[in-house]
């Protein structure tokens, strides 16, 4: 699985908004500076997030962006889906729409299992969890093995 720059930036921007929830709306420039995200790229991402119902925008001198609902009710999966679409696809197709034959036939259940595990993790972690550095125990446990931190 590959996390695109767009998805990474969107999650980081949402986390910045979650951490600043009590400070009022944040300007895109402030989010871009805080997270080292190219400003023009961030504007496009924030527009997608606004259209997807994750953020609200407010014009004017005191304007900016804020989360549309509590950080506890927005999962990392919600953010990624709004800016990228499905969490797991194969050649741009969702796994249930695929079919294989012969020795590749059991590849489909593998892709479905992968999608299930990705969903379980990303849907089970909220912006509030990450912003407070309190990952769910099951997710945190996955990082406990030394193999998790190295590339083969």
C-alpha positions in Angstrom: 0.0 0.0 0.0 1.2 3.5 -0.9 0.2 6.6 1.0 0.3 9.5 -1.4 1.6 13.0 -0.5 -1.9 14.2 -0.9 -3.3 11.8 1.7 -0.3 12.4 4.0 -0.8 16.2 3.8 -4.6 15.9 4.3 -4.2 13.9 7.5 -1.5 16.3 8.8 -3.7 19.3 8.0 -6.7 17.6 9.8 -4.5 16.8 12.8 -3.4 20.5 12.9 -7.0 21.5 12.9 -7.8 18.9 15.6 -5.0 20.2 17.8 -6.1 23.8 17.4 -9.8 23.1 17.8 -10.3 25.5 20.7 -8.3 28.3 19.0 -10.9 29.1 16.4 -10.4 28.8 12.6 -6.9 28.4 11.2 -5.8 30.1 8.0 -4.5 27.8 5.3 -1.1 29.6 5.5 -0.8 28.8 9.2 -1.5 25.1 8.6 0.9 25.0 5.6 3.7 26.6 7.7 3.1 24.4 10.7 3.1 21.2 8.7 5.5 22.2 6.0 2.9 21.6 3.2 3.0 23.6 -0.1 0.3 26.2 0.3 -1.3 25.9 -3.1 -1.5 22.1 -2.8 -3.0 22.5 0.7 -5.7 24.8 -0.6 -6.8 22.1 -3.1 -6.8 19.5 -0.3 -8.8 21.7 2.1 -11.3 22.3 -0.7 -11.7 18.6 -1.1 -12.1 18.2 2.6 -14.7 21.0 2.7 -16.7 19.4 -0.1 -16.4 16.0 1.7 -17.9 17.5 4.9 -14.8 17.2 7.1 -13.9 20.9 7.4 -15.8 24.1 7.4 -14.4 27.4 6.0 -15.1 30.9 7.1 -14.3 34.0 5.2 -13.0 37.3 6.6 -10.3 38.6 8.8 -11.1 36.0 11.5 -11.7 33.3 8.9 -10.0 30.1 8.1 -10.7 26.4 8.5 -12.0 24.2 11.3 -13.1 20.7 11.6 -16.8 20.2 10.7 -17.3 17.7 13.6 -15.4 16.6 16.7 -12.0 15.0 16.1 -13.1 11.9 17.9 -15.7 11.2 15.2 -13.3 11.6 12.2 -11.2 8.6 11.4 -8.0 8.7 9.5 -9.8 6.6 6.9 -12.4 9.3 6.5 -9.7 11.9 5.6 -8.0 9.6 3.1 -11.2 8.6 1.4 -12.2 12.3 0.9 -9.0 13.2 -0.8 -8.0 9.9 -2.5 -11.1 7.7 -2.8 -11.1 4.0 -1.8 -8.5 2.9 0.7 -7.4 -0.1 -1.3 -7.7 -0.6 -5.0 -5.9 -2.8 -7.5 -5.2 -1.0 -10.8 -7.8 1.6 -9.8 -10.5 -1.1 -9.2 -12.0 -2.1 -5.9 -11.2 -5.7 -5.0 -14.8 -7.1 -5.1 -15.0 -6.0 -8.7 -12.0 -8.1 -9.7 -11.9 -11.7 -10.9 -8.9 -14.0 -11.5 -8.6 -17.4 -13.0 -6.2 -20.3 -12.7 -3.3 -20.0 -10.2 -4.2 -16.3 -9.6 -7.7 -17.2 -8.4 -6.8 -17.0 -4.7 -5.3 -13.6 -5.2 -8.8 -12.0 -4.8 -9.2 -13.2 -1.2 -5.7 -11.9 -0.5 -6.6 -8.4 -1.7 -9.9 -8.5 0.3 -7.9 -9.5 3.4 -5.5 -6.6 2.9 -8.4 -4.2 2.5 -10.0 -5.6 5.6 -6.9 -5.0 7.7 -6.3 -1.5 6.3 -9.9 -0.6 7.1 -9.6 -2.0 10.6 -6.6 0.1 11.4 -7.5 3.4 9.6 -11.2 3.3 10.5 -10.3 2.5 14.1 -8.0 5.5 14.7 -9.5 9.0 15.0 -7.9 12.3 14.6 -8.2 12.8 18.3 -6.3 9.5 18.9 -3.4 10.7 16.8 -3.4 14.3 17.9 -3.3 13.2 21.6 -0.6 10.5 20.9 -3.0 7.9 22.2 -3.2 5.2 19.5 -5.6 2.3 20.2 -3.8 -0.5 22.0 -4.1 -2.9 19.0 -2.6 -0.4 16.6 0.2 0.6 19.0 1.0 -3.1 19.5 1.6 -3.5 15.8 4.6 -1.2 16.2 6.2 -3.1 19.0 8.1 -5.6 16.9 11.5 -4.5 15.6 10.5 -5.8 12.1 7.8 -3.2 11.9 10.4 -0.4 11.7 12.7 -1.9 9.0 12.4 -2.4 5.3 13.2 -5.9 4.1 
